[in-house]
Amino acid sequence: METIFEVENIKCGGCMNSIKTALLKLENVEDVTIDKEIDTIFVKGNAEREIIIAKLNELGYPEKGENTLLRQAKSYVNCAIGRMSETK
C-alpha cells in the first residue's frame, strides 16, 4: 500500500535525506520516495498515517496548510543534519 503526503519545507537533498532516514525507521514502512518539485512524499508499507504525520511534524515537514514558525525552524535543523549525513 502506498500513502501520499503533500508537505511543506522540503528545500534540498538534505531535507529529503533526513525525512527518508527517519521514516524508514518507523515500523511497517517499507520504502520512501520524495519528489521535491511537488513537495510530495510517497510511503510504501502499512504504517499508520497518524504515526507518519506525527514524525513529519516532529521533523518540521508538516502537511500543506499546517506549517508554523517552529516547524520551519525544525526543518532547517533537520536539513543541516541531512546534509551532513549525505557527505559520509
Summary of the structure (lengths in Angstrom):
residues: 88
radius of gyration: 11.8
end to end distance: 31.7
largest distance: 34.0
contacts: 278
relative contact order: 0.27
helix: 50%
strand: 23%
